[in-house]
Every structure is written in structure tokens, then in C-alpha cells.
Amino acid sequence: MRADTGAQPARTPLADGLVAVVKRDCPTCRLVAPVLLELRASGAALTVYSQDDPGFPEGLEPVDDTDLDVSWALGVTTVPTLLRVEGGRVTGREEGWSRPRWEAFTAVAGLGADLPEHRPGCGSRTVEPAEAERLAVRYGAGRLTSRRVELGELEDEQEALFGRGWTDGMPVVAPTEARVLRMLEGTTRGPEELVAVVPPDLVPCTVEKVAVNAVLAGCRPEYLPVVLAAVEAACTDEFNMHGLLATTYFSGPVMVVNGPVAAAVGMNSGVNAFGQGNRANATIGRALQLVIRNVGGGRPGEVDRATLGNPGKYSFCFAEDEHGSPWEPLSVERGLPTGTSAVTLFAGEGVRAVVDQRSRHPESLARSFAACLRGVAHPKLALAFDALLVVSPEHARVFAEAGWSKARLRQELDELLTLPGDELVQGAAGIAEGLPAALAGTTLPKFRPGGLLIVHAGGTAGLFSAIIGGWVSGPSGSQPVTWEVRT
């Protein structure tokens, strides 16, 4: 983002004194044209730049700024804008018309005596969409270091992007210079800042590269900080994105977003939270996957060796419903302060339903949850796979009305999921799959300590919750990572 003053000098140095930027198409500019004549008559050093008509205002010898170079350099977003220039730099500005402020600003009394005391200004031509995009590319493209790719005149844009392998199989948004620059306005971080080294090819990835893929995914600029946090989290040793790509298992990154940013960017935590229809949910998760694909080289059939995969590998991203939750948010439970925006990445498979429409007491509902959780990966496998339990509002209300905290529910589940080794060993129940025979006669927890995450999301109608099974857990596989979102 360009600075408010002095960040980009005009083509010719600004003369000291007062500078006014106007356009004939603005009623307020036409209103104050006599005031500008009064300022000139008072002896004030005044230079006027006109954005749309080199002859306006008459009698002031305006400087032609129809190409908007000076307006852009000065960061003008409203006309009229009156600036004070000292030593070639802007030291003050007034926007719109206000007699008291203009008199104080110019030290000239009695300005515009016959005019209304106040009138708001109009939008500068620099903020008109087409002009803003043209100027952003003209003055901002030099900030971008990514390789430019020119498409042939007869090439279909979508087919060209698909043919170059830059998509996940679905149409993408072409990352033009203007779109990438607009995306970068969503963060204060510089385009050249290193975000992470992205597996599997271990390629350094800058903010600009993330922005390019966020454009491809269809993100809005305000989503970019969340995408950046997700990329940082995914590229940690703990999350082990390389291993998650290379496994033949079903899993991919599942992103849970907490804190004020979720509402600020319009994420869905309620009805159909895992489903289609919400741009932020869909494109933030997709952008992470495209970074892994396009920067890191993680493509299906190459390093990505999933036997079956799951649809969530396009995008699996949702917000936790904190407002309606009876419990502390996942990010707080995992150590971040209340009110902090954060993403938690979990190496998850597809969604499996928990149906219990009859339990009205927490003990019964906890038993339903435990029975379903036992089936993660396989009912006879313990300690090998984590799980994410997503409790819907109607089910959460059963626990809330009984005064159960999240810790109480987890304790109950831990007890219910402490399993007899005799039922888990290979061959038990006539099933060859299972644990070594030496574990017969012992008891084992289904999940490792910290391996069961609990969040609150979903619509307020429907006595259904969900389980998202994990990949191989712990240091030998993937561990959940919670990362703060910073602008």
C-alpha cells in the first residue's frame, strides 16, 4: 500500500506553498473554484492540478493531471484536496470543503463568504476501478518479482492455466498484475517477505507467491492474512505437510479458524459449515492447497500418493462457532489468548456423521460419541490416529444444560475409549487387522494424549455431530498446529 504522502514523487517536483487537486466533474470542486481564486488573489503560492479538464478552473492556469500521475503520487482519494507543501514534501492536507478548516489551514480569513460552510468532496478519479487498476499496475508492478507469462492471442485463459498445471482441476482466476497487487493490499507484510519453505520441493515462498495463489483460488484481499497463517502452519515440522502429501491415506489439511477474523471476512461456522456456498471457507482452504501444489510441487500422482483421497483436498476450511459455544474456543484451549485470530491445521480425512436424536442426558450422548469415535481408521486400532470431533449446537446444548465443560466431556470420552487389548489384537473377533498379540491383557486409549480435538460448529437444527479422522498421529506423522493470524 502506498504511503499517504510523499511515497511516490510526482514527475516534476512540487513547488512550496498550497497545492489543490480538483476535477470539473465534482460539484464541490466547482463550488470552491472561486475560493481558489481568492487564495491566489491573497498572494498565496497556489498550484492547481486538474484531473479531468486542463482548462478547469478558469483563471488559475491549472496543471494538466488527466493522466493522474500527480494525484496518484500524492495519494489523493477525494477531490477537492488542498495540500501544504514545504521543502518539496506534503506537510498537511484538507479534503472536501470546510470554511473554518480551510481558513485555519491557509491562514486566509473570509474565504467563500457566500458559500455553504461545509460540503463533502467527491471521489478522486484515482479511486475509480478502471483507473485504480491501471495506476496500480503502472506504479506497483515493479514490486512484483514473479515470472510473467504471456498468453497467446488465441489462447483460452482457463485452458492455458489448466494446461500449465496451475489448477486443482477446477477453473481458477487468472493472476494478473492488477489482481495480485490488489490481493497484496490485504496485508501490511511486504511482497518479498519469506513466509515459509514449502514442501515437498522445499521452495522458498514469499508473500507475493502466496498472493498469486490466493488470486488463483478466488480469494478476496482480506482473506490473505488467514491464508498466510495457514501456509506458515502447514510448513512446520510438526504438521509435516510433506508426509501428509506422500501418504497413501485419505487425508489433507483441515483448517479451523478462530477469533475476530472469521466474522470479519464472513466465514461460515453455522448451517452447512463444511459445505459449499461460502466464498471465504472455500477459497482460503483452496489457496493453501494451491500454494502446496504450485510452489511446493505437491501434485496428485507425483508426490501426492493418496489411494483414494477425499473431496476435502480441494478445500476443507471452516470457522468455529464461538458465539454460540458453551466452551472455550479451540485456539484458546491450545494456548492462545482469548480474542486472538488463529488457524488450527489438522491432518484430516473425510467427514463421518454422528447421529443421536434421542439422547437428552450427557452420559448417553457421550457414549454415542465414544462408540462412533472408536471407528476412526479401524475399531481395532489405538493410539495411531487423531480425531477432530465437531459438536453441533443441538448436541452441545445437552452438555451445556448439564453443566459439562469441554474438559469434562473429554475426560468422559477418554474413559469410554480406554479399550481392552483382548479386543484389539490381531485375529480378535475374526479380524486379522489389529495390534500385536503381546498387548492382550492390557488396556489402551483410543487416542494419544492431546489427540482428540473438540470444536463447536454447525446449524442450530439437527441432532447430528461429525467426526473427522486424522492421519498417523504424533511425531511420526502429523500433529495439529495452531498459528496466529497477523495482518
Sequence and secondary structure as in RCSB ss.txt:
>XXXX:A:sequence
MRADTGAQPARTPLADGLVAVVKRDCPTCRLVAPVLLELRASGAALTVYSQDDPGFPEGLEPVDDTDLDVSWALG
VTTVPTLLRVEGGRVTGREEGWSRPRWEAFTAVAGLGADLPEHRPGCGSRTVEPAEAERLAVRYGAGRLTSRRVE
LGELEDEQEALFGRGWTDGMPVVAPTEARVLRMLEGTTRGPEELVAVVPPDLVPCTVEKVAVNAVLAGCRPEYLP
VVLAAVEAACTDEFNMHGLLATTYFSGPVMVVNGPVAAAVGMNSGVNAFGQGNRANATIGRALQLVIRNVGGGRP
GEVDRATLGNPGKYSFCFAEDEHGSPWEPLSVERGLPTGTSAVTLFAGEGVRAVVDQRSRHPESLARSFAACLRG
VAHPKLALAFDALLVVSPEHARVFAEAGWSKARLRQELDELLTLPGDELVQGAAGIAEGLPAALAGTTLPKFRPG
GLLIVHAGGTAGLFSAIIGGWVSGPSGSQPVTWEVRT
>XXXX:A:secstr
   SSSSS  SS   SEEEEEE TT HHHHHHHHHHHHHHHTT  EEEEESS TT STTS  EE TT HHHHHTT
  EESEEEEEETTEEEEEEESEEHHHHHHHHT  STTTTS SEE  EE GGGSHHHHHHHHHHHHGGG  S    
  TT  HHHHHHHTT SSSS      HHHHHHHHTT SS TT EEEEETTTTEEEEHHHHHHHHHHHT  GGGHH
HHHHHHHHHTSTTT HHHHHH SSS EEEEEEESHHHHHTT   STTTTSSS HHHHHHHHHHHHHHHHTT   B
TTTB  SS  GGGT  EEE   TT SS  HHHHTT  TT  EEEEEEEEEEEEEE SS  SHHHHHHHHHHHHTT
SS TT  SSEEEEEEE HHHHHHHHHTT  HHHHHHHHHHHTEEEHHHHBTTGGG S SB GGGTT EEESS TT
 EEEEE S SS SEEEEEEEEEBSTTSB  EEEE   
